[in-house]
C-alpha cells in the first residue's frame, strides 16, 4: 500500500469518528433531511445511522464532515 493511501484511510477514519459522534450528540438540534439534501445523499442515510446504527458508506463521510464544519463554524456570509 502506498503512503498516500494509508494517509487517506487514517483521515477517513478520523473524520468518521467525528461525524458519528457529532450526529449522535446533536440529533435533537439538527434538520437531518436538510443535511442529506445539502450533500445530495440518499434520503434516510443519517436517520438510519442514528436510529438503527446502520454504518454510513465511506463516500458520504467527507461530505458530511464538510457540512458539519460549515454548521459548527457559526460564520456569517
MOPAC internal coordinates of N, CA, C and O (Angstrom, degrees):
PM7 1SCF
backbone

  N    0.0000 0     0.00 0     0.00 0    0    0    0
  C    1.4551 1     0.00 0     0.00 0    1    0    0
  C    1.5254 1   109.48 1     0.00 0    2    1    0
  O    1.2310 1   121.38 1   -38.02 1    3    2    1
  N    1.2990 1   114.97 1   141.98 1    3    2    1
  C    1.4518 1   118.89 1  -179.96 1    5    3    2
  C    1.5366 1   109.89 1   -78.18 1    6    5    3
  O    1.2310 1   122.25 1   -19.60 1    7    6    5
  N    1.3116 1   113.29 1   160.40 1    7    6    5
  C    1.4644 1   119.54 1  -179.49 1    9    7    6
  C    1.5320 1   111.10 1   -64.58 1   10    9    7
  O    1.2310 1   121.17 1   143.27 1   11   10    9
  N    1.3417 1   115.36 1   -36.73 1   11   10    9
  C    1.4709 1   120.46 1   179.28 1   13   11   10
  C    1.5298 1   110.88 1   -64.20 1   14   13   11
  O    1.2310 1   120.69 1   139.02 1   15   14   13
  N    1.3156 1   116.28 1   -40.98 1   15   14   13
  C    1.4633 1   120.97 1  -179.84 1   17   15   14
  C    1.5287 1   110.67 1   -63.35 1   18   17   15
  O    1.2310 1   120.40 1   138.16 1   19   18   17
  N    1.3189 1   116.84 1   -41.84 1   19   18   17
  C    1.4648 1   120.80 1   178.43 1   21   19   18
  C    1.5287 1   110.97 1   -64.56 1   22   21   19
  O    1.2310 1   120.98 1   139.95 1   23   22   21
  N    1.3221 1   115.72 1   -40.05 1   23   22   21
  C    1.4685 1   120.85 1   178.48 1   25   23   22
  C    1.5272 1   110.72 1   -63.44 1   26   25   23
  O    1.2310 1   120.30 1   138.45 1   27   26   25
  N    1.3400 1   117.04 1   -41.55 1   27   26   25
  C    1.4682 1   121.56 1   178.58 1   29   27   26
  C    1.5278 1   111.20 1   -63.53 1   30   29   27
  O    1.2310 1   120.40 1   138.51 1   31   30   29
  N    1.3243 1   116.84 1   -41.49 1   31   30   29
  C    1.4683 1   120.68 1   179.03 1   33   31   30
  C    1.5228 1   110.98 1   -64.61 1   34   33   31
  O    1.2310 1   120.67 1   139.93 1   35   34   33
  N    1.3316 1   116.32 1   -40.07 1   35   34   33
  C    1.4616 1   120.77 1   179.94 1   37   35   34
  C    1.5299 1   110.24 1   -65.67 1   38   37   35
  O    1.2310 1   120.57 1   136.87 1   39   38   37
  N    1.3312 1   116.52 1   -43.13 1   39   38   37
  C    1.4666 1   121.13 1   178.85 1   41   39   38
  C    1.5239 1   110.49 1   -63.94 1   42   41   39
  O    1.2310 1   120.51 1   136.35 1   43   42   41
  N    1.3301 1   116.63 1   -43.65 1   43   42   41
  C    1.4596 1   120.68 1   179.03 1   45   43   42
  C    1.5211 1   111.07 1   -61.39 1   46   45   43
  O    1.2310 1   120.54 1   138.09 1   47   46   45
  N    1.3283 1   116.58 1   -41.91 1   47   46   45
  C    1.4610 1   121.23 1   179.93 1   49   47   46
  C    1.5340 1   110.89 1   -63.70 1   50   49   47
  O    1.2310 1   121.16 1   136.89 1   51   50   49
  N    1.3264 1   115.38 1   -43.11 1   51   50   49
  C    1.4629 1   120.20 1   179.76 1   53   51   50
  C    1.5339 1   110.65 1   -65.70 1   54   53   51
  O    1.2310 1   120.73 1   136.70 1   55   54   53
  N    1.3423 1   116.22 1   -43.30 1   55   54   53
  C    1.4633 1   120.28 1   178.66 1   57   55   54
  C    1.5250 1   110.73 1   -64.77 1   58   57   55
  O    1.2310 1   120.11 1   141.27 1   59   58   57
  N    1.3480 1   117.40 1   -38.73 1   59   58   57
  C    1.4710 1   121.02 1   179.31 1   61   59   58
  C    1.5199 1   110.26 1   -59.76 1   62   61   59
  O    1.2310 1   120.40 1   133.82 1   63   62   61
  N    1.3293 1   116.83 1   -46.18 1   63   62   61
  C    1.4729 1   120.42 1  -179.71 1   65   63   62
  C    1.5223 1   110.84 1   -61.12 1   66   65   63
  O    1.2310 1   120.82 1   136.80 1   67   66   65
  N    1.3288 1   116.04 1   -43.20 1   67   66   65
  C    1.4660 1   120.20 1   179.82 1   69   67   66
  C    1.5191 1   111.64 1   -63.81 1   70   69   67
  O    1.2310 1   120.73 1   133.25 1   71   70   69
  N    1.3331 1   116.22 1   -46.75 1   71   70   69
  C    1.4658 1   121.55 1  -178.37 1   73   71   70
  C    1.5271 1   110.12 1   -62.46 1   74   73   71
  O    1.2310 1   120.41 1   130.61 1   75   74   73
  N    1.3245 1   116.83 1   -49.39 1   75   74   73
  C    1.4596 1   120.20 1  -177.23 1   77   75   74
  C    1.5212 1   111.76 1   -62.38 1   78   77   75
  O    1.2310 1   120.26 1   136.36 1   79   78   77
  N    1.3169 1   117.10 1   -43.64 1   79   78   77
  C    1.4643 1   120.58 1   179.61 1   81   79   78
  C    1.5324 1   110.52 1   -64.19 1   82   81   79
  O    1.2310 1   120.50 1   136.20 1   83   82   81
  N    1.3390 1   116.65 1   -43.80 1   83   82   81
  C    1.4604 1   120.64 1  -179.01 1   85   83   82
  C    1.5237 1   110.93 1   -63.43 1   86   85   83
  O    1.2310 1   120.21 1   136.38 1   87   86   85
  N    1.3208 1   117.20 1   -43.62 1   87   86   85
  C    1.4738 1   120.51 1  -179.49 1   89   87   86
  C    1.5226 1   111.23 1   -62.06 1   90   89   87
  O    1.2310 1   120.22 1   136.86 1   91   90   89
  N    1.3308 1   117.19 1   -43.14 1   91   90   89
  C    1.4654 1   120.69 1   179.73 1   93   91   90
  C    1.5285 1   110.38 1   -65.46 1   94   93   91
  O    1.2310 1   120.26 1   134.19 1   95   94   93
  N    1.3309 1   117.10 1   -45.81 1   95   94   93
  C    1.4617 1   120.89 1  -176.52 1   97   95   94
  C    1.5275 1   113.64 1   -69.14 1   98   97   95
  O    1.2310 1   120.05 1   152.72 1   99   98   97
  N    1.3357 1   117.51 1   -27.28 1   99   98   97
  C    1.4639 1   120.87 1  -173.68 1  101   99   98
  C    1.5190 1   114.06 1  -115.75 1  102  101   99
  O    1.2310 1   119.97 1  -163.58 1  103  102  101
  N    1.3182 1   117.66 1    16.42 1  103  102  101
  C    1.4613 1   120.47 1  -175.92 1  105  103  102
  C    1.5237 1   113.26 1   -59.98 1  106  105  103
  O    1.2310 1   119.89 1   151.31 1  107  106  105
  N    1.3262 1   117.82 1   -28.69 1  107  106  105
  C    1.4717 1   120.29 1  -179.57 1  109  107  106
  C    1.5197 1   112.02 1   -72.20 1  110  109  107
  O    1.2310 1   120.15 1   157.28 1  111  110  109
  N    1.3304 1   117.32 1   -22.72 1  111  110  109
  C    1.4631 1   120.85 1  -170.50 1  113  111  110
  C    1.5183 1   114.31 1  -104.62 1  114  113  111
  O    1.2310 1   119.69 1   171.04 1  115  114  113
  N    1.3354 1   118.19 1    -8.96 1  115  114  113
  C    1.4597 1   119.83 1  -172.03 1  117  115  114
  C    1.5256 1   111.99 1  -106.78 1  118  117  115
  O    1.2310 1   121.35 1   -24.60 1  119  118  117
  N    1.3204 1   115.02 1   155.40 1  119  118  117
  C    1.4473 1   122.84 1   173.32 1  121  119  118
  C    1.5350 1   106.29 1   -95.36 1  122  121  119
  O    1.2310 1   120.89 1   -82.00 1  123  122  121
  N    1.3191 1   115.91 1    98.00 1  123  122  121
  C    1.4627 1   121.67 1  -174.55 1  125  123  122
  C    1.5249 1   111.07 1   -61.12 1  126  125  123
  O    1.2310 1   120.21 1   135.86 1  127  126  125
  N    1.3147 1   117.21 1   -44.14 1  127  126  125
  C    1.4642 1   121.04 1  -179.00 1  129  127  126
  C    1.5274 1   110.59 1   -62.79 1  130  129  127
  O    1.2310 1   120.54 1   140.33 1  131  130  129
  N    1.3229 1   116.57 1   -39.67 1  131  130  129
  C    1.4660 1   120.68 1   179.12 1  133  131  130
  C    1.5211 1   112.09 1   -63.31 1  134  133  131
  O    1.2310 1   120.45 1   140.08 1  135  134  133
  N    1.3219 1   116.75 1   -39.92 1  135  134  133
  C    1.4685 1   120.95 1   178.38 1  137  135  134
  C    1.5289 1   109.61 1   -65.63 1  138  137  135
  O    1.2310 1   120.43 1   136.39 1  139  138  137
  N    1.3197 1   116.77 1   -43.61 1  139  138  137
  C    1.4719 1   120.53 1   179.45 1  141  139  138
  C    1.5262 1   110.97 1   -62.43 1  142  141  139
  O    1.2310 1   119.95 1   138.10 1  143  142  141
  N    1.3273 1   117.70 1   -41.90 1  143  142  141
  C    1.4662 1   120.86 1   179.12 1  145  143  142
  C    1.5230 1   110.92 1   -66.04 1  146  145  143
  O    1.2310 1   120.05 1   141.85 1  147  146  145
  N    1.3151 1   117.50 1   -38.15 1  147  146  145
  C    1.4687 1   121.98 1  -178.33 1  149  147  146
  C    1.5260 1   111.98 1   -59.91 1  150  149  147
  O    1.2310 1   120.18 1   143.42 1  151  150  149
  N    1.3168 1   117.27 1   -36.58 1  151  150  149
  C    1.4703 1   120.41 1  -179.24 1  153  151  150
  C    1.5273 1   112.11 1  -103.02 1  154  153  151
  O    1.2310 1   119.92 1  -171.84 1  155  154  153
  N    1.3312 1   117.75 1     8.16 1  155  154  153
  C    1.4719 1   123.80 1  -178.90 1  157  155  154
  C    1.5265 1   112.32 1    56.74 1  158  157  155
  O    1.2310 1   120.84 1  -140.42 1  159  158  157
  N    1.3073 1   116.01 1    39.58 1  159  158  157
  C    1.4679 1   121.86 1   178.54 1  161  159  158
  C    1.5225 1   109.58 1   -85.29 1  162  161  159
  O    1.2310 1   120.17 1   -20.63 1  163  162  161
  N    1.3195 1   117.28 1   159.37 1  163  162  161
  C    1.4703 1   120.13 1   176.64 1  165  163  162
  C    1.5300 1   110.90 1   -61.93 1  166  165  163
  O    1.2310 1   121.21 1   -35.98 1  167  166  165
  N    1.3120 1   115.29 1   144.02 1  167  166  165
  C    1.4610 1   120.79 1  -179.69 1  169  167  166
  C    1.5298 1   109.34 1   -61.99 1  170  169  167
  O    1.2310 1   120.42 1   -48.90 1  171  170  169
  N    1.3081 1   116.81 1   131.10 1  171  170  169
  C    1.4583 1   121.59 1   177.96 1  173  171  170
  C    1.5141 1   114.85 1    93.02 1  174  173  171
  O    1.2310 1   119.60 1   177.91 1  175  174  173
  N    1.3242 1   118.37 1    -2.09 1  175  174  173
  C    1.4672 1   121.82 1  -178.17 1  177  175  174
  C    1.5309 1   111.70 1   -56.86 1  178  177  175
  O    1.2310 1   120.57 1   126.67 1  179  178  177
  N    1.3126 1   116.52 1   -53.33 1  179  178  177
  C    1.4670 1   121.07 1  -177.32 1  181  179  178
  C    1.5260 1   110.51 1   -72.44 1  182  181  179
  O    1.2310 1   120.46 1   139.27 1  183  182  181
  N    1.3210 1   116.72 1   -40.73 1  183  182  181
  C    1.4646 1   120.11 1  -179.51 1  185  183  182
  C    1.5247 1   111.25 1   -60.97 1  186  185  183
  O    1.2310 1   120.07 1   138.52 1  187  186  185
  N    1.3255 1   117.47 1   -41.48 1  187  186  185
  C    1.4631 1   120.87 1   179.42 1  189  187  186
  C    1.5205 1   110.98 1   -63.96 1  190  189  187
  O    1.2310 1   120.68 1   145.66 1  191  190  189
  N    1.3501 1   116.31 1   -34.34 1  191  190  189
  C    1.4701 1   118.36 1   177.08 1  193  191  190
  C    1.5357 1   109.81 1   -67.68 1  194  193  191
  O    1.2310 1   120.73 1   131.12 1  195  194  193
  N    1.3228 1   116.21 1   -48.88 1  195  194  193
  C    1.4653 1   120.56 1  -175.84 1  197  195  194
  C    1.5273 1   111.52 1   -65.82 1  198  197  195
  O    1.2310 1   120.53 1   132.82 1  199  198  197
  N    1.3164 1   116.60 1   -47.18 1  199  198  197
  C    1.4572 1   120.83 1  -172.37 1  201  199  198
  C    1.5266 1   113.58 1   -82.59 1  202  201  199
  O    1.2310 1   120.40 1   139.22 1  203  202  201
  N    1.3365 1   116.84 1   -40.78 1  203  202  201
  C    1.4631 1   120.40 1  -173.05 1  205  203  202
  C    1.5276 1   113.74 1  -115.05 1  206  205  203
  O    1.2310 1   120.27 1  -175.16 1  207  206  205
  N    1.3339 1   117.10 1     4.84 1  207  206  205
  C    1.4638 1   122.54 1   179.74 1  209  207  206
  C    1.5305 1   112.09 1    57.33 1  210  209  207
  O    1.2310 1   120.63 1  -144.74 1  211  210  209
  N    1.3399 1   116.39 1    35.26 1  211  210  209
  C    1.4616 1   121.26 1   176.87 1  213  211  210
  C    1.5285 1   108.23 1   -81.90 1  214  213  211
  O    1.2310 1   120.00 1   -50.02 1  215  214  213
  N    1.3144 1   117.60 1   129.98 1  215  214  213
  C    1.4583 1   122.64 1  -176.32 1  217  215  214
  C    1.5275 1   111.08 1   -61.39 1  218  217  215
  O    1.2310 1   120.79 1   -42.58 1  219  218  217
  N    1.3262 1   116.10 1   137.42 1  219  218  217
  C    1.4575 1   122.01 1   176.42 1  221  219  218
  C    1.5256 1   107.83 1   -82.54 1  222  221  219
  O    1.2310 1   120.37 1   -48.01 1  223  222  221
  N    1.3234 1   116.90 1   131.99 1  223  222  221
  C    1.4602 1   122.08 1   179.49 1  225  223  222
  C    1.5294 1   110.12 1   -59.01 1  226  225  223
  O    1.2310 1   120.77 1   -36.16 1  227  226  225
  N    1.3214 1   116.12 1   143.84 1  227  226  225
  C    1.4705 1   122.24 1  -177.36 1  229  227  226
  C    1.5263 1   112.97 1   -54.89 1  230  229  227
  O    1.2310 1   120.00 1   145.31 1  231  230  229
  N    1.3278 1   117.60 1   -34.69 1  231  230  229
  C    1.4630 1   118.66 1  -175.74 1  233  231  230
  C    1.5252 1   112.95 1   -68.72 1  234  233  231
  O    1.2310 1   119.41 1   164.72 1  235  234  233
  N    1.3339 1   118.72 1   -15.28 1  235  234  233
  C    1.4641 1   121.30 1  -179.50 1  237  235  234
  C    1.5247 1   112.77 1   -98.07 1  238  237  235
  O    1.2310 1   119.66 1   171.07 1  239  238  237
  N    1.3214 1   118.26 1    -8.93 1  239  238  237
  C    1.4686 1   120.58 1  -176.67 1  241  239  238
  C    1.5296 1   111.75 1   -65.60 1  242  241  239
  O    1.2310 1   119.80 1   129.49 1  243  242  241
  N    1.3233 1   117.99 1   -50.51 1  243  242  241
  C    1.4666 1   119.68 1  -178.33 1  245  243  242
  C    1.5252 1   113.15 1   -64.96 1  246  245  243
  O    1.2310 1   118.69 1   138.18 1  247  246  245
  N    1.3531 1   120.11 1   -41.82 1  247  246  245
  C    1.4715 1   118.09 1   174.27 1  249  247  246
  C    1.5333 1   112.91 1   -61.64 1  250  249  247
  O    1.2310 1   120.24 1   140.57 1  251  250  249
  N    1.3311 1   117.14 1   -39.43 1  251  250  249
  C    1.4692 1   120.35 1   177.04 1  253  251  250
  C    1.5269 1   110.62 1   -64.35 1  254  253  251
  O    1.2310 1   120.66 1   138.40 1  255  254  253
  N    1.3296 1   116.34 1   -41.60 1  255  254  253
  C    1.4636 1   120.34 1   178.96 1  257  255  254
  C    1.5272 1   110.09 1   -61.22 1  258  257  255
  O    1.2310 1   120.65 1   139.19 1  259  258  257
  N    1.3357 1   116.36 1   -40.81 1  259  258  257
  C    1.4651 1   120.36 1   179.15 1  261  259  258
  C    1.5186 1   112.40 1   -63.72 1  262  261  259
  O    1.2310 1   120.26 1   136.42 1  263  262  261
  N    1.3262 1   117.11 1   -43.58 1  263  262  261
  C    1.4703 1   120.01 1  -178.76 1  265  263  262
  C    1.5214 1   110.67 1   -70.24 1  266  265  263
  O    1.2310 1   119.88 1   145.53 1  267  266  265
  N    1.3164 1   117.83 1   -34.47 1  267  266  265
  C    1.4665 1   120.83 1   177.67 1  269  267  266
  C    1.5258 1   109.91 1   -67.18 1  270  269  267
  O    1.2310 1   120.22 1   139.05 1  271  270  269
  N    1.3288 1   117.18 1   -40.95 1  271  270  269
  C    1.4662 1   120.17 1   176.23 1  273  271  270
  C    1.5239 1   110.33 1   -60.53 1  274  273  271
  O    1.2310 1   120.96 1   140.02 1  275  274  273
  N    1.3369 1   115.77 1   -39.98 1  275  274  273
  C    1.4687 1   120.45 1   179.10 1  277  275  274
  C    1.5255 1   111.03 1   -65.01 1  278  277  275
  O    1.2310 1   120.49 1   138.44 1  279  278  277
  N    1.3323 1   116.67 1   -41.56 1  279  278  277
  C    1.4661 1   121.27 1  -179.92 1  281  279  278
  C    1.5271 1   110.83 1   -66.80 1  282  281  279
  O    1.2310 1   120.59 1   135.66 1  283  282  281
  N    1.3242 1   116.48 1   -44.34 1  283  282  281
  C    1.4630 1   119.98 1  -173.35 1  285  283  282
  C    1.5213 1   113.91 1   -80.34 1  286  285  283
  O    1.2310 1   119.62 1   167.82 1  287  286  285
  N    1.3211 1   118.34 1   -12.18 1  287  286  285
  C    1.4637 1   119.45 1  -178.71 1  289  287  286
  C    1.5198 1   111.67 1   -72.32 1  290  289  287
  O    1.2310 1   120.07 1   157.63 1  291  290  289
  N    1.3253 1   117.48 1   -22.37 1  291  290  289
  C    1.4756 1   123.47 1  -178.74 1  293  291  290
  C    1.5214 1   112.66 1    55.32 1  294  293  291
  O    1.2310 1   120.87 1  -150.58 1  295  294  293
  N    1.3130 1   115.94 1    29.42 1  295  294  293
  C    1.4633 1   118.81 1   179.24 1  297  295  294
  C    1.5171 1   109.92 1   -84.08 1  298  297  295
  O    1.2310 1   121.08 1   -36.29 1  299  298  297
  N    1.2931 1   115.53 1   143.71 1  299  298  297
  C    1.4643 1   121.07 1   177.83 1  301  299  298
  C    1.5132 1   108.18 1   -96.93 1  302  301  299
  O    1.2310 1   120.88 1   -39.13 1  303  302  301
  N    1.3055 1   115.92 1   140.87 1  303  302  301
  C    1.4631 1   118.89 1  -179.34 1  305  303  302
  C    1.4979 1   110.97 1   -83.91 1  306  305  303
  O    1.2310 1   120.10 1   180.00 1  307  306  305

